[in-house]
Amino acid sequence: MKHITLNNNIKIPAIGYGVWQIEENIEQCVLAALECGYRHIDTASAYGNEAGVGKAIKESGIPRKELFITTKLWNDDMRADRTKEAFEESLERLGLDYVDLYLTHWPVKNKYIKSYLEMEKLYERGLIKAIGVSNCLQHHLDDLLEKCGIVPAVNQIQIHPRWNQAAFIQYCLNKGIAVEAYSPLGNGNLIGDTEIEEIARLYNRSTAQIIIRWHLQRGVIVLPKSATLTRIRENINVFNFTLKEEHMERINQMNDDTCYGGHPDTFTF
Ligand SMILES: NC(=O)c1ccc[n+]([C@@H]2O[C@H](COP(=O)([O-])OP(=O)(O)OC[C@H]3O[C@@H](n4cnc5c(N)ncnc54)[C@H](OP(=O)(O)O)[C@@H]3O)[C@@H](O)[C@H]2O)c1
């Protein structure tokens, strides 16, 4: 596994197992992922599966220090000014005494900066190894950077070949903020893409593997989700080939700023 060093020297595995929309079989899926070699899990209180993630971690017997666990503060908790309480509830559900990364889930107007400042206090107490944000556009980050004491370690945003965020990734990296790609396969929509399939045939790889490799070669942390054992395994088996520059460029050219799901400036949840 490749690692990326965050702005406070914490190392994060470059592939994380995303668990959004995995519910009843969460424990089994996380255990399978850990067996396949994933050491980074991306959950959120809003996913309703922190307890299952926690059970799988415990059952795996893998030493806590070898795992990187991310969870997120939900929008309603920001609106209700209950950052500390919501964080403690997440810890309790996960059965952990710290998390590796805690993120504000969406930039709730007039709230996410206040919540982030509360997260700074939890970070100072050692309950979180790194703090960051999710779904922030440049203007959200600029507002935050003016007021925060700790530069976010991460901005987790939607990135895939049809919304490649090239300029914004560079902007974040220049500020010392690592970038995580959520919905890296376009929430599954890019799996049958003919352009990527053509490249996949050249490497004798699946489309998912080509896309995940494209993310890694751009210096982005990538969070593929699958609830299917064969795909969970396939998605981490991407460290023994390299995409040529011409194929990276062909995938870069697919960008048309397609957003699958909520947009950071217009979400209402
Ligand atoms: N911060 C945020 O607001 C936010 C928002 C969205 C997502 N996320 C994070 O990002 C993670 C991933 O995003 P996502 O769940 O939207 O989408 P994704 O990872 O882009 O795509 C998941 C979809 O692709 C399918 N898939 C996965 N691997 C495959 C493969 N090798 N071959 C064929 N199909 C494959 C999955 O099907 P099966 O499961 O049926 O195999 C599922 O339908 C989430 O789980 C979550 O951790 C964060």
The ligand as an SDF file (V2000), in Angstrom:
LIG
                    3D

 48 52  0  0  0  0  0  0  0  0999 V2000
  -17.9720   12.9930    1.8060 N   0  0  0  0  0  0  0  0  0  0  0  0
  -19.0490   12.7650    1.1090 C   0  0  0  0  0  0  0  0  0  0  0  0
  -19.9910   13.5690    1.0440 O   0  0  0  0  0  0  0  0  0  0  0  0
  -19.1470   11.4890    0.3450 C   0  0  0  0  0  0  0  0  0  0  0  0
  -20.1350   11.3370   -0.6430 C   0  0  0  0  0  0  0  0  0  0  0  0
  -20.1730   10.1430   -1.3720 C   0  0  0  0  0  0  0  0  0  0  0  0
  -19.2650    9.1380   -1.0950 C   0  0  0  0  0  0  0  0  0  0  0  0
  -18.3270    9.3060   -0.0960 N   0  0  0  0  0  0  0  0  0  0  0  0
  -17.3300    8.2470    0.2080 C   0  0  0  0  0  0  0  0  0  0  0  0
  -16.7960    7.7230   -0.9990 O   0  0  0  0  0  0  0  0  0  0  0  0
  -17.0530    6.3140   -1.0570 C   0  0  0  0  0  0  0  0  0  0  0  0
  -17.2160    5.8460   -2.4910 C   0  0  0  0  0  0  0  0  0  0  0  0
  -18.1680    6.6190   -3.1850 O   0  0  0  0  0  0  0  0  0  0  0  0
  -19.5110    6.0060   -3.7970 P   0  0  0  0  0  0  0  0  0  0  0  0
  -19.9980    4.9160   -2.9030 O   0  0  0  0  0  0  0  0  0  0  0  0
  -20.4030    7.1490   -4.0920 O   0  0  0  0  0  0  0  0  0  0  0  0
  -19.1330    5.4530   -5.2100 O   0  0  0  0  0  0  0  0  0  0  0  0
  -17.9680    4.6900   -6.0230 P   0  0  0  0  0  0  0  0  0  0  0  0
  -16.9690    4.0670   -5.1420 O   0  0  0  0  0  0  0  0  0  0  0  0
  -17.5590    5.6520   -7.0520 O   0  0  0  0  0  0  0  0  0  0  0  0
  -18.8400    3.5610   -6.7330 O   0  0  0  0  0  0  0  0  0  0  0  0
  -19.4980    2.5550   -6.0180 C   0  0  0  0  0  0  0  0  0  0  0  0
  -20.3220    1.7530   -7.0120 C   0  0  0  0  0  0  0  0  0  0  0  0
  -19.4580    1.1160   -7.9550 O   0  0  0  0  0  0  0  0  0  0  0  0
  -19.6330   -0.2880   -7.8990 C   0  0  0  0  0  0  0  0  0  0  0  0
  -18.2920   -0.9000   -7.9900 N   0  0  0  0  0  0  0  0  0  0  0  0
  -17.2720   -0.7800   -7.1030 C   0  0  0  0  0  0  0  0  0  0  0  0
  -16.1870   -1.4400   -7.5190 N   0  0  0  0  0  0  0  0  0  0  0  0
  -16.5360   -2.0290   -8.6950 C   0  0  0  0  0  0  0  0  0  0  0  0
  -15.8470   -2.8650   -9.6000 C   0  0  0  0  0  0  0  0  0  0  0  0
  -14.5940   -3.2390   -9.3700 N   0  0  0  0  0  0  0  0  0  0  0  0
  -16.5190   -3.3020  -10.7070 N   0  0  0  0  0  0  0  0  0  0  0  0
  -17.7930   -2.9290  -10.9490 C   0  0  0  0  0  0  0  0  0  0  0  0
  -18.5000   -2.1280  -10.1180 N   0  0  0  0  0  0  0  0  0  0  0  0
  -17.8680   -1.6820   -9.0000 C   0  0  0  0  0  0  0  0  0  0  0  0
  -20.2830   -0.5770   -6.5610 C   0  0  0  0  0  0  0  0  0  0  0  0
  -21.1010   -1.7300   -6.6570 O   0  0  0  0  0  0  0  0  0  0  0  0
  -21.1810   -2.8870   -5.5240 P   0  0  0  0  0  0  0  0  0  0  0  0
  -21.1070   -2.2350   -4.1780 O   0  0  0  0  0  0  0  0  0  0  0  0
  -22.4960   -3.5130   -5.8050 O   0  0  0  0  0  0  0  0  0  0  0  0
  -20.0290   -3.8120   -5.7730 O   0  0  0  0  0  0  0  0  0  0  0  0
  -21.1290    0.6710   -6.3670 C   0  0  0  0  0  0  0  0  0  0  0  0
  -22.3460    0.5640   -7.0860 O   0  0  0  0  0  0  0  0  0  0  0  0
  -18.3020    6.1510   -0.1950 C   0  0  0  0  0  0  0  0  0  0  0  0
  -18.5190    4.8150    0.1960 O   0  0  0  0  0  0  0  0  0  0  0  0
  -17.9800    7.0850    0.9440 C   0  0  0  0  0  0  0  0  0  0  0  0
  -17.0550    6.4850    1.8350 O   0  0  0  0  0  0  0  0  0  0  0  0
  -18.2580   10.4730    0.5930 C   0  0  0  0  0  0  0  0  0  0  0  0
  1  2  1  0
  2  3  2  0
  2  4  1  0
  4  5  1  0
  4 48  2  0
  5  6  2  0
  6  7  1  0
  7  8  2  0
  8  9  1  0
  8 48  1  0
  9 10  1  0
  9 46  1  0
 10 11  1  0
 11 12  1  0
 11 44  1  0
 12 13  1  0
 13 14  1  0
 14 15  2  0
 14 16  1  0
 14 17  1  0
 17 18  1  0
 18 19  2  0
 18 20  1  0
 18 21  1  0
 21 22  1  0
 22 23  1  0
 23 24  1  0
 23 42  1  0
 24 25  1  0
 25 26  1  0
 25 36  1  0
 26 27  1  0
 26 35  1  0
 27 28  2  0
 28 29  1  0
 29 30  1  0
 29 35  2  0
 30 31  1  0
 30 32  2  0
 32 33  1  0
 33 34  2  0
 34 35  1  0
 36 37  1  0
 36 42  1  0
 37 38  1  0
 38 39  2  0
 38 40  1  0
 38 41  1  0
 42 43  1  0
 44 45  1  0
 44 46  1  0
 46 47  1  0
M  CHG  2   8   1  16  -1
M  END
$$$$
